[in-house]
Amino acid sequence: MIKIYSSHTCPYCEKLERYFDSLDMHYDKIYIDDNRDNLKELVALTGIAGVPVTVFENGEYVIGYDRENIDKRLNAKKAKTPAKVKVVRAVKPA
């Protein structure tokens, strides 16, 4: 699951969330201003206290609203996901 570290007053966080919503992507939103432990977790991960930060399932993260970098990681994730194969059996008419 993708995590987005966010703040209630950050316009770039809002923009990032709207972007993920437009892609119909599911994500966990973690507000650093609601819980001091969330802020400590973010600083331990990235070394900074700035938001937004998008954390991907493989542990990679993108600081800021950097769509190009985010899209690159999303496309890499799609490339690694095996395509669903629909099996169709042909039946000859009698």
C-alpha positions as CSV (number, residue, x, y, z in Angstrom):
1,M,0.0,0.0,0.0
2,I,1.2,3.5,-0.9
3,K,1.6,5.9,2.0
4,I,1.3,9.7,1.7
5,Y,2.8,11.8,4.6
6,S,0.7,14.9,4.6
7,S,-0.3,18.0,6.6
8,H,-3.8,19.6,6.9
9,T,-2.4,22.9,5.7
10,C,-0.2,21.8,2.8
11,P,-1.6,22.8,-0.7
12,Y,0.9,20.4,-2.4
13,C,-0.4,17.6,-0.2
14,E,-3.9,18.3,-1.4
15,K,-2.7,18.4,-5.0
16,L,-0.9,15.1,-4.6
17,E,-4.0,13.4,-3.0
18,R,-6.2,14.8,-5.9
19,Y,-3.7,13.3,-8.4
20,F,-3.8,9.9,-6.8
21,D,-7.6,10.1,-6.6
22,S,-7.8,10.9,-10.3
23,L,-5.7,7.7,-10.9
24,D,-8.1,5.8,-8.7
25,M,-5.1,4.8,-6.6
26,H,-5.5,3.6,-3.0
27,Y,-3.2,5.1,-0.4
28,D,-2.9,5.6,3.3
29,K,-2.8,9.2,4.4
30,I,-0.6,9.9,7.4
31,Y,-0.9,13.4,8.9
32,I,2.3,14.6,10.6
33,D,0.4,17.3,12.4
34,D,-2.0,15.0,14.1
35,N,0.5,12.8,15.8
36,R,4.1,13.6,16.8
37,D,5.1,9.9,16.2
38,N,4.1,10.3,12.6
39,L,6.5,13.2,12.2
40,K,9.3,11.2,13.9
41,E,8.6,8.3,11.6
42,L,8.8,10.6,8.5
43,V,12.1,12.2,9.7
44,A,13.6,8.8,10.4
45,L,12.7,7.7,6.9
46,T,13.7,10.7,4.9
47,G,15.8,12.9,7.2
48,I,13.5,15.9,6.7
49,A,10.1,17.0,8.2
50,G,8.7,18.3,4.9
51,V,5.6,17.1,3.2
52,P,4.2,15.7,1.0
53,V,6.2,12.5,0.9
54,T,4.9,9.5,-1.1
55,V,6.2,6.1,0.1
56,F,5.9,3.1,-2.2
57,E,5.5,-0.5,-1.2
58,N,9.2,-1.3,-2.0
59,G,10.3,1.4,0.4
60,E,11.2,4.0,-2.2
61,Y,9.9,7.5,-1.6
62,V,9.4,10.7,-3.4
63,I,9.6,14.0,-1.6
64,G,7.3,16.8,-2.7
65,Y,4.7,16.9,-5.5
66,D,6.9,15.5,-8.2
67,R,4.6,13.9,-10.7
68,E,7.3,12.9,-13.1
69,N,9.1,10.9,-10.4
70,I,5.9,9.5,-9.0
71,D,4.7,8.4,-12.4
72,K,8.1,6.8,-13.1
73,R,7.7,4.6,-9.9
74,L,4.0,3.9,-10.7
75,N,4.9,2.7,-14.2
76,A,7.7,0.6,-12.9
77,K,5.3,-1.0,-10.5
78,K,2.8,-1.7,-13.3
79,A,5.6,-3.3,-15.4
80,K,6.5,-5.7,-12.6
81,T,2.8,-6.7,-12.0
82,P,2.0,-9.8,-14.2
83,A,-0.8,-9.2,-16.6
84,K,-4.1,-11.0,-15.9
85,V,-4.7,-13.6,-18.5
86,K,-8.2,-14.5,-19.5
87,V,-8.4,-18.1,-20.7
88,V,-11.0,-18.7,-23.4
89,R,-11.8,-22.2,-24.6
90,A,-13.0,-22.5,-28.1
91,V,-15.8,-24.9,-28.6
92,K,-16.4,-26.3,-32.1
93,P,-20.0,-26.4,-33.1
94,A,-21.5,-29.9,-33.4
